[in-house]
Amino acid sequence: MSQESNEKVFVFDGKKMSIFGNQENIEQCIVDLYNEEFDISSFENKSIKEELNQVIYELGFEWDPLSEQGYMRFRPYAVSMMEAMKQYIWNLVSGFCNKIDIPIQKIEGGELYSMNNPNINKHTALAAASMMYGENMLMVTGGASEQILRFSGCCNKLGMLQSKKIKCSDLPTGIFEISKSYRFEKKERLNYCERVRCFHLPELHIATTGLDESIKIFLSAHDYIVEHIRSLGYDFVLMCSATEEFINNNMDFIQTLNQSNSHQMMIVITSSGDVCENGIQFDVEYKAITSYGGFMEIATLQVDAGDSDFAYGITYDNKPISTIHAVLFASIERAIYSIVDRCIYNKMNNISYSLPAWIAPVQCRIITKDNNAISEAINLRAELTSRFIRCEIDDREISYNEKISDKMINLCPIVIIVDGNNNVKYQIYNSFNHEITYCTKEYIFEYISEHLETNGIIIPFYAAYRLSNRIL
């Protein structure tokens, strides 16, 4: 952070806050993520990170050479994963709103906004002044007015709320959108899915009657996020931004928030009279600790009293509407990155590391042991597909040993071998410990029903289902 900054970084240990020292530990890394000159890569295991990036690439995510680096394109596997993650996050968000009995609606919007609009102009000015966005926003020249590519998930949701006459009885209410957002990240920070220049941001806004109601809902959302992060197997650190006034008035809230945190909570406090990051009162970022020792923002919660330029002047019964901005699970791309990261982490710890079935682009790979098995494999695949299982057939003209040594099958939840020259035609293959179970076709269906947990997420399989026909 620059010396000219009107903000100070504090450590909160559950009892008191103190100005942050200069010890080299996990909290130091988190704080220094806010310093553009700090090289976080010095703390990372680069070989593990490279392996993770290679798996991400093999799953169909790659830079788009038709654009500058930082913009991605998606091959068929990746398309299935993106759609599955969008559905998963909708289930996560709607599940939270149903749990606390708040109605939720999903909307969509554009990617280009006019600087002639006063709300966009104020929002952009606040973002430009923040340490988060700075010069990351992308302007578009030409047309009737100066335009800006959407950099925040808030604009469309706040704009829709502004266009309605809202009564007290309408609140609280939730609005969810997956927006396509653009930020000109520095080239040296770009990393497949984890940090890109165009990403899909799944953000929930909850409009409330005031800051007190927002804080209560905020704490419920915080517990929900912590439970989810831990279910993924992540340790994490809380990095907060707050106004001095908010901290002074809400110490009980800060202490409650800190109870879920196994590390010291870091708080950037803005000087009196100024808003904090993004023009709001309080922001907390959940920094997950990756398999390679890096730090990745995996969720975000913000609360806004509704009385700043950031709030678009939205009111109910002529009173400002307070809002909670909740990204319960990262961007769509980064959420996928975090799931794959856990696979690599499990592999490092000698634990089976297939992808969760709901997001695996291939839920079942069928391997033909010989050419005589191809017809039977096609029939089996058709039956599994009718049960909404994403399947592919490895019928390539390579040896059987090469097929079962393909490292990608370790990410498939289920692997079936079909042997055209054996009375017992079917085998279930455990690619982690190389165990083989001979079985009947009927048992395969029973096994899949018992072991393939899809969480009700049904997504098409977009690749050519025979590997011998695949070019992408």
C-alpha positions in Angstrom: 0.0 0.0 0.0 1.3 3.5 -0.8 2.4 5.9 1.9 -0.2 8.4 0.6 -3.1 6.0 1.3 -5.7 7.2 3.7 -6.1 3.7 5.0 -4.3 1.6 7.6 -4.1 -2.1 8.0 -5.0 -3.6 11.3 -4.8 -7.1 12.9 -7.8 -8.2 14.9 -7.1 -11.1 17.3 -10.6 -11.4 18.8 -9.9 -8.9 21.6 -8.3 -5.8 20.1 -7.0 -4.3 16.9 -3.4 -3.2 16.4 -1.6 -1.7 13.5 -0.1 -4.5 11.4 3.6 -5.4 11.9 6.1 -6.7 9.4 6.2 -10.4 10.2 6.5 -12.9 7.3 3.5 -15.1 7.8 0.2 -16.0 6.2 -1.4 -12.8 7.2 1.5 -10.8 5.7 0.9 -12.4 2.4 -2.8 -11.5 2.4 -2.1 -7.9 3.2 0.5 -7.6 0.6 -1.9 -8.9 -2.1 -3.1 -5.3 -2.0 0.3 -4.1 -2.9 0.8 -4.2 -6.7 4.6 -4.3 -6.3 4.5 -7.4 -4.1 5.3 -10.7 -5.9 3.1 -13.3 -4.3 4.6 -16.0 -6.6 7.7 -16.1 -4.3 5.5 -17.9 -1.7 4.2 -20.4 -4.2 5.3 -23.9 -5.2 5.6 -23.3 -8.9 5.7 -26.9 -10.0 2.4 -27.6 -8.3 0.9 -24.5 -9.9 2.1 -25.5 -13.3 0.5 -28.9 -12.9 -2.7 -27.3 -11.9 -2.6 -25.0 -14.9 -1.9 -28.0 -17.2 -5.0 -29.9 -15.9 -7.1 -26.7 -16.4 -5.8 -26.6 -20.0 -6.5 -30.3 -20.6 -10.1 -29.7 -19.3 -10.6 -27.3 -22.2 -9.7 -23.8 -20.9 -7.2 -21.8 -22.9 -6.2 -18.3 -23.8 -7.9 -17.0 -27.0 -5.1 -16.2 -29.5 -7.6 -14.1 -31.5 -7.5 -11.6 -28.6 -4.8 -10.3 -26.3 -3.8 -12.6 -23.4 -6.3 -12.6 -20.6 -9.3 -13.5 -22.6 -10.3 -17.2 -22.6 -12.0 -19.6 -24.9 -13.6 -22.9 -24.0 -13.4 -26.3 -25.7 -16.3 -28.8 -25.2 -15.2 -30.1 -21.8 -15.0 -26.6 -20.5 -18.4 -25.6 -21.8 -20.0 -28.5 -19.8 -18.1 -27.4 -16.7 -19.1 -23.8 -17.1 -22.8 -24.7 -17.4 -22.6 -27.1 -14.5 -20.9 -24.5 -12.3 -23.5 -21.9 -13.1 -26.3 -24.3 -12.1 -24.4 -25.3 -8.9 -24.0 -21.7 -7.8 -27.6 -21.0 -8.5 -28.5 -23.9 -6.3 -26.1 -22.5 -3.7 -27.6 -19.0 -3.8 -31.2 -20.0 -4.0 -30.7 -22.5 -1.2 -29.4 -19.7 1.0 -32.3 -17.4 0.3 -34.8 -20.2 0.9 -33.0 -21.0 4.1 -33.5 -17.5 5.5 -36.9 -17.1 3.8 -36.0 -14.3 1.4 -37.5 -14.3 -2.2 -35.0 -14.4 -5.0 -35.2 -13.5 -8.6 -32.6 -14.0 -11.4 -31.9 -11.4 -14.0 -29.5 -10.7 -16.9 -28.1 -7.5 -18.4 -25.6 -6.0 -20.8 -21.8 -5.6 -20.9 -21.5 -2.0 -22.1 -22.6 1.2 -20.2 -22.7 4.8 -21.2 -20.7 7.3 -19.3 -23.4 9.9 -20.0 -25.5 8.1 -17.3 -24.9 9.9 -14.0 -25.0 6.7 -11.9 -22.5 5.0 -14.2 -20.3 8.1 -14.0 -20.4 8.2 -10.2 -19.9 4.4 -9.9 -16.9 4.6 -12.3 -15.3 7.5 -10.4 -15.6 5.6 -7.1 -14.1 2.4 -8.7 -11.3 4.4 -10.3 -10.3 5.8 -6.9 -10.3 2.4 -5.2 -7.2 0.4 -4.7 -9.0 -2.6 -6.2 -9.8 -1.3 -9.7 -7.5 1.6 -10.3 -6.7 1.6 -14.0 -8.2 -1.9 -14.6 -11.4 -0.5 -16.2 -11.8 -0.7 -20.0 -13.1 2.2 -22.0 -14.6 1.9 -25.5 -14.4 4.7 -27.9 -16.8 5.4 -30.8 -20.5 5.6 -31.0 -22.8 8.3 -29.6 -21.1 8.5 -26.2 -18.1 7.3 -24.3 -18.7 3.7 -23.1 -17.3 1.5 -20.4 -17.2 -2.2 -20.3 -18.9 -3.6 -17.3 -16.4 -4.1 -14.5 -18.8 -4.7 -11.6 -21.7 -7.0 -10.9 -23.7 -4.2 -9.3 -24.7 -1.9 -12.2 -27.6 -3.9 -13.7 -29.1 -5.0 -10.4 -29.0 -1.5 -8.9 -30.3 0.0 -12.1 -33.3 -2.4 -12.0 -34.0 -1.6 -8.4 -33.8 2.2 -9.1 -36.5 1.9 -11.8 -39.1 0.4 -9.4 -41.2 2.0 -6.6 -40.3 -0.1 -3.6 -42.3 -0.3 -0.4 -41.2 -1.5 3.0 -43.3 -4.6 2.7 -41.3 -5.6 -0.4 -38.1 -6.0 1.7 -35.9 -7.9 2.1 -35.6 -9.3 -1.4 -32.8 -10.9 -3.4 -31.7 -10.3 -7.0 -29.2 -12.6 -8.6 -27.2 -12.2 -11.8 -24.2 -13.8 -13.5 -22.7 -10.9 -15.3 -19.9 -10.9 -17.8 -17.3 -8.5 -16.3 -14.1 -7.0 -17.7 -11.0 -5.9 -15.9 -7.6 -5.1 -17.4 -5.5 -7.3 -15.1 -1.8 -6.9 -15.4 -0.2 -9.4 -17.7 2.1 -10.9 -15.0 -0.9 -11.7 -12.8 -2.9 -13.6 -15.5 -3.5 -17.3 -14.8 -5.9 -19.7 -16.4 -9.4 -19.3 -14.9 -7.9 -17.9 -11.6 -7.2 -14.4 -12.9 -8.5 -13.3 -16.3 -9.6 -10.1 -18.0 -13.1 -11.3 -18.8 -15.1 -13.4 -16.3 -18.6 -14.5 -15.3 -19.4 -13.0 -11.8 -22.3 -14.7 -9.9 -23.5 -12.0 -7.5 -26.5 -11.9 -5.2 -27.9 -8.5 -4.0 -30.2 -8.5 -1.0 -32.0 -5.2 -0.5 -33.1 -4.5 3.1 -34.8 -1.8 5.2 -31.6 -0.7 6.8 -28.0 -1.4 8.0 -29.2 -3.3 11.2 -31.2 -5.8 9.1 -28.4 -6.1 6.5 -25.9 -7.0 9.3 -28.1 -9.8 10.5 -28.5 -11.2 7.0 -24.8 -10.7 6.4 -23.9 -12.9 9.4 -26.2 -15.6 8.1 -24.5 -15.4 4.7 -21.1 -15.5 6.3 -21.9 -18.7 8.2 -23.2 -20.2 4.9 -20.0 -19.3 3.0 -17.7 -20.6 5.8 -19.6 -23.9 5.8 -19.3 -24.2 2.0 -15.5 -23.3 2.0 -14.8 -25.9 4.6 -16.8 -28.5 2.8 -14.5 -28.0 -0.2 -11.5 -28.7 2.1 -10.0 -25.2 2.2 -8.3 -23.2 4.9 -8.9 -19.5 4.5 -8.1 -16.0 5.8 -10.5 -13.1 6.2 -9.4 -9.8 4.6 -11.7 -6.9 5.4 -12.2 -3.3 4.3 -14.2 -0.9 6.5 -14.9 2.7 7.3 -13.7 4.0 10.6 -17.3 4.8 11.6 -18.5 1.3 10.8 -15.8 -0.3 12.9 -16.5 2.0 15.9 -20.3 1.3 15.7 -20.1 -2.5 15.1 -17.4 -4.1 17.2 -19.7 -6.9 18.3 -20.3 -7.7 14.6 -16.5 -7.8 14.0 -16.0 -10.1 16.9 -18.7 -12.4 15.7 -17.2 -12.5 12.2 -13.8 -13.3 13.6 -15.0 -16.4 15.6 -15.1 -18.5 12.4 -11.5 -17.6 11.4 -8.6 -19.7 12.5 -6.1 -17.0 11.5 -5.9 -13.3 12.5 -8.4 -11.2 10.7 -7.0 -8.4 8.6 -8.9 -5.1 8.4 -8.1 -2.1 6.1 -9.7 0.9 7.9 -10.5 4.0 5.9 -10.0 7.4 7.6 -13.1 9.1 9.0 -15.3 10.7 6.4 -14.4 8.4 3.6 -16.1 5.3 2.3 -14.0 2.1 1.9 -13.4 0.0 -1.1 -16.1 0.4 -3.9 -17.9 3.1 -2.0 -19.4 0.9 0.7 -19.2 0.6 4.5 -17.8 -2.9 4.9 -16.3 -5.6 2.7 -14.9 -9.1 3.6 -12.9 -11.2 1.2 -12.4 -14.9 1.9 -8.9 -15.8 0.8 -8.5 -19.6 0.3 -5.1 -21.1 0.7 -4.3 -23.1 -2.5 -2.5 -26.4 -3.0 0.6 -24.5 -4.2 0.7 -22.1 -1.2 -0.9 -19.1 -2.9 -4.0 -17.1 -1.9 -7.2 -17.0 -3.9 -10.3 -14.9 -3.3 -13.0 -17.6 -3.2 -16.0 -15.5 -1.9 -16.9 -11.9 -1.1 -19.5 -10.2 1.2 -20.2 -6.5 1.3 -22.7 -4.3 3.1 -23.8 -0.8 2.1 -26.0 1.6 4.0 -27.4 3.0 0.8 -26.5 6.6 1.4 -23.4 7.0 -0.8 -23.0 7.9 -4.5 -22.4 4.1 -5.1 -26.1 3.3 -4.2 -27.8 4.9 -7.2 -30.2 6.8 -4.8 -32.4 3.7 -4.4 -35.1 4.2 -1.7 -38.2 2.6 -0.2 -40.8 4.9 1.3 -38.3 7.7 0.7 -35.7 6.0 2.9 -32.4 4.7 1.6 -32.3 1.0 0.8 -29.4 -0.9 2.4 -27.9 -3.8 0.4 -25.8 -6.9 0.9 -23.6 -7.8 -2.1 -22.7 -11.5 -1.9 -20.5 -13.6 -4.2 -21.0 -16.9 -2.4 -18.5 -18.8 -4.6 -16.0 -16.7 -6.7 -16.4 -16.1 -10.4 -17.6 -19.1 -12.5 -14.1 -19.5 -13.9 -12.3 -19.2 -10.5 -14.8 -21.5 -8.8 -13.9 -24.2 -11.4 -10.2 -23.4 -10.7 -10.8 -23.9 -7.0 -12.5 -27.3 -7.6 -9.5 -28.5 -9.7 -7.1 -27.2 -7.1 -8.7 -29.5 -4.5 -8.1 -32.4 -6.9 -4.4 -31.5 -7.1 -4.3 -31.1 -3.3 -5.8 -34.6 -2.8 -3.3 -36.0 -5.3 -0.5 -34.5 -3.3 -1.9 -36.2 -0.2 -2.4 -39.5 -1.8 -6.2 -39.3 -1.8 -8.4 -40.2 -4.7 -8.8 -37.1 -6.8 -11.5 -37.5 -9.4 -13.7 -34.4 -10.0 -17.0 -34.2 -8.2 -19.5 -36.0 -10.4 -21.8 -32.9 -10.8 -19.0 -30.9 -12.5 -17.0 -33.6 -14.2 -17.3 -33.1 -18.0 -17.0 -36.9 -18.3 -18.8 -38.7 -15.6 -18.1 -42.1 -17.1 -15.3 -43.1 -19.5 -15.9 -46.4 -21.3 -12.6 -48.0 -22.4 -12.7 -50.6 -25.2 -10.2 -53.3 -24.6 -10.2 -54.3 -28.3 -12.1 -53.5 -31.5 -14.6 -56.3 -30.8 -15.9 -54.2 -27.9 -16.8 -51.0 -29.8 -20.3 -52.0 -30.6 -21.1 -53.1 -27.1 -19.5 -49.9 -25.7 -21.7 -47.8 -27.9 -24.8 -49.6 -26.7 -23.7 -49.2 -23.1 -23.0 -45.5 -23.6 -26.5 -45.0 -25.1 -28.1 -46.6 -22.1 -26.1 -44.4 -19.7 -26.8 -41.3 -21.7 -30.5 -42.0 -21.4 -30.0 -41.8 -17.7 -28.4 -38.4 -18.1 -24.8 -39.6 -17.5 -22.1 -37.8 -19.4 -20.1 -40.5 -21.2 -17.4 -40.9 -23.7 -15.7 -43.9 -25.3 -12.0 -44.4 -25.6 -11.8 -46.3 -28.9 -8.5 -44.9 -30.1 -6.1 -47.1 -31.9 -3.7 -47.3 -29.1 -2.8 -50.1 -26.7 -5.1 -51.0 -23.8 -2.2 -50.1 -21.4 -2.0 -46.6 -22.9 -5.7 -46.1 -22.4 -5.7 -47.0 -18.7 -2.6 -44.9 -18.2 -4.2 -41.8 -19.6 -3.9 -39.3 -16.8 -7.2 -37.7 -17.6 -9.2 -40.8 -16.4 -8.1 -40.0 -12.9 -10.5 -37.1 -13.0 -13.4 -39.2 -14.2 -15.6 -40.4 -11.3 -16.3 -43.8 -13.0 -14.3 -45.8 -15.6 -15.8 -48.9 -17.3 -13.8 -51.4 -19.4 -15.6 -53.4 -22.1 -13.9 -56.6 -23.2 -15.2 -58.0 -26.5 -13.2 -61.3 -26.1 -14.3 -62.2 -22.5 -17.4 -63.9 -21.3 -17.6 -61.3 -18.5 -17.6 -58.3 -20.7 -17.7 -55.5 -18.1 -15.2 -54.3 -15.6 -15.3 -51.3 -13.2 -11.8 -49.8 -13.1 -10.5 -47.8 -10.1 -7.9 -45.6 -11.8 -6.5 -44.4 -8.4 -5.5 -47.9 -7.0 -5.8 -49.8 -10.3 -8.4 -52.3 -8.9 -10.7 -54.1 -11.3 -14.2 -55.4 -10.5 -15.7 -57.8 -12.9 -19.5 -57.2 -13.2 -22.7 -57.4 -15.3 -24.2 -54.6 -17.1 -27.0 -54.5 -14.6 -24.5 -54.0 -11.8 -23.0 -51.0 -13.6 -26.3 -49.2 -13.4 -26.6 -50.0 -9.7 -23.0 -48.9 -9.1 -23.5 -45.6 -10.9 -26.8 -44.9 -9.1 -25.0 -45.5 -5.8 -21.7 -43.7 -6.4 -22.4 -40.9 -8.9 -23.7 -37.9 -6.9 -24.8 -35.3 -9.4 -26.7 -33.0 -7.0 -29.5 -32.9 -9.6 -27.3 -31.0 -12.0 -28.0 -32.3 -15.6 -25.8 -30.8 -18.3 -25.3 -32.1 -21.9 -22.1 -33.7 -23.1 -20.8 -31.4 -25.9 -17.7 -33.3 -27.1 -17.6 -36.0 -29.8 -18.3 -39.0 -27.6 -15.8 -41.3 -29.4 -12.2 -40.2 -28.8 -11.2 -41.5 -32.2 -13.4 -38.8 -33.7 -12.3 -35.9 -31.5 -10.3 -33.0 -32.8 -10.9 -30.5 -30.0 
